[in-house]
Amino acid sequence: MKSSHHYSIFKDKETDLKKTITFISLIVCSIFICCSDDPKPSCPAPIGEMVAQVNDTTIWEFKYVSFRRWSEYVGSQESDSLINISADFINAGCEMELTLDFQIIARTLNRQNLVKRIFEEDHPSKLQPHSIFYTWNVDALTERFELYEGEPAWIQLSEINEETVTGTFQGTYVYRQSAFRFWDLPDTLRFNNVPFEAILFVPPKE
């Protein structure tokens, strides 16, 4: 009788343990399902490509490289022979971090020397091939690296059609002093013989 009583207690404890394990398992599964249902960022599909080695140590993969026809006017007519090229680095959270910008690029296979853009309304650099490097915090521009003209700076297109532009560029960019630093980047960024493919930017339909 005593043995039967002990057996009954043991069975009750075993049943309680199984119920506890089952309950904990249900909680863990619920947490896992809830976490897996968290919406993931939906980044736009990559267009173009630029894999750049910077300062011989860092590699940035710009997966959003596009070009647009120049939107300003030369004299009284819009120029169809000029384009702007933009290479954007976007992180896994779909936030923009870096931008390489090339403006007033002629659609020619000849090498074009780049100059530093001076942001004055009538400065000659506005109408010359020029480049600049930006950093971003989400959608806010944070830092500016200006092209250093003391070292070779150029862009050369190798293939041009209505939808794709490929080529190579080289340039050194120097940090322009501002009130604060957001990203931990060197003051000087050297890009050496960087190949790229830019795709015509088509604005999304509303």
N, C-alpha and C positions, 0 to 999 in steps of 0.2 A: 504494500500500500504506500509506504514511504517512497519506494523507488518510482512508483507510478506518478506520485505527486511531483517529484523532482523532474521527471520526464515531461510532465505537463508544463512546468515552469520554463524548462528549456525550450520547448516548442513555442511557447508564447513569446519568449525573448527573440527566438529566431524569426518569428513572424513579424515582430516589431522592427527588427533590424532590416528585414527585406522591405518593409513599408518605408522605412527611413531612407534606404538606398534608392528606392524607386522615386521617392519625393525629391531627393537631391538631384537625381538624374533628370527629372522633369524640369527643375529650375535651371540646371546647366543648359539643357537643350533650348529652353525658352530664351535664355540670355544669348545663346549662339545664334538663334534664328533672328532675334531682334537686331543684333549687331550686323548680321549678314544682310539685313534688309535696309541698312543705312544707305541713303542715296550716294552714289559715287559721282565725283565731278565728271561732267560730260564735256570734254575738250573738243574743239573743232578738229576736223580731220587735217593732218599735216599736209602742207603743200611746199614743194621745193625742199632744198637741203643745203646746209653749209656746215661742214665739220672743221672747226678751227682750232689749231694748236696755238695757244697764247703763251708768250714768254718761254717757249720750249718746255713748259711743265704742265700746263692746264689744257684740257680739251673741252670745248663747248660744242654741243650739237644743236645748231639752230635748225629746227624742223618746220619753221614757218617763214619761208623766204619767198617774197612776192615782188612784183614790179607793177607800176602804174604809169600810164602816159602822163607826161608833165602837164600839170593843170593850170600853169600860169601862161602868160602870153608874151611873145616876142614881137615887139612893135604892136601891130593891130591884129596879128593872126596867131592862132594857137599852133605851137610847133609839134608835129607828129614824129619828129626825129629824135625827141628827147624823152627819157624815162627817169623815174625815181625807183630805187630798189631798197627794200627794207628786209632785214633779217632779224627775226624775233626769237628769243629763247623763252619758252614757256615751261614752267615746272609741272610736276605731276598733279598739282592742285588747280591746274589751268590758269595760273597767275603769271603775268608777264614779269620777267626779271631783267632782261637785257635786250637792247636794240642796237643794231648797226644800221646806220642810215646813209644812203648814197643818193645825192640829188644832182639833177641836171646832167645825166649821163647820156651821151650821144649814142645812137644805135649804129655803131661802126665797129669794125674789128681792129681798129688802130688802138694802141695803148693810150689811155688818157690819164694825165697827171692830176692828182687830187690836191685841193687846197683846203685850208681851214676856213670854215664859214665865219664871217664876222657879222653879227646880228645888228646891222644898221641898214636902214631902209634902202639907201642908194649905194651900198658898198659893192664893188665889182665882184666879190666872191659870190654874191647872190646869183650871178649868171655864169659861174664857172663850175665845173665838176667839183663837188665838195662832199665831205663825209664827216660824221660825228658819231659818238658812241654814248648811249644813254643807259642808266639803270632805273628800275621802277620798283615801287612798293604797291603791289596790286595794280591799280590804275593811276597812281600818282607818280609823276616823274621825280626822281630823287637826286640823281647826280649826273654830271655832264663831263665827258672826257673829250677834249678837243684834239683834232688831228695835229700832229707835230710835223712841221714842214722841214725840219732839219734832217730828216731821214726819208728815204724813198717812199713815196705814197702814190699809188696808181691803181687803176682798174682796167682790165682788158677783157672785152667780150669775145668769146670764141664761136658762139652760135646764136643766131637771132631768128626768131620767127614770131608769128602773131601771139602765140601762147606761152612760149618758153624763151628764156634768156640764160645762157650759161657763160661762165667766165672765171677769172681769177683776180684776186686783188691783194694788195699789200699796203700796210699802213701802221703807224705807231700813234697811239692816243694817250694824251697826258691829262691827268685829273685837273679840272678847273676848280679852284678853291671856292668853297661855299660855307654856309653857316654850320653844317654838320655832315658827317659821313654816315651813310646808312648801311652799305655793304662793305665787307672786309676785302677790298680789292687792292692790288698794288697801285701805286700812283701812275705807273707807266704800263701800258698794254701793247705788246708788239704782235701783230698778225703778219705772218710770213708766207707768201705764195698760197693763199687760201682759195681752193676751188669752190664754186657755188652753182646752184641751179635755181633760178627764180621763175615762178609761175605767175602768169597774168592774174591780178587780183580782180575778182568779180564780186561786187557787193551782194550780200545775201538779200533775197527777196523778202519783203515785209509781208 
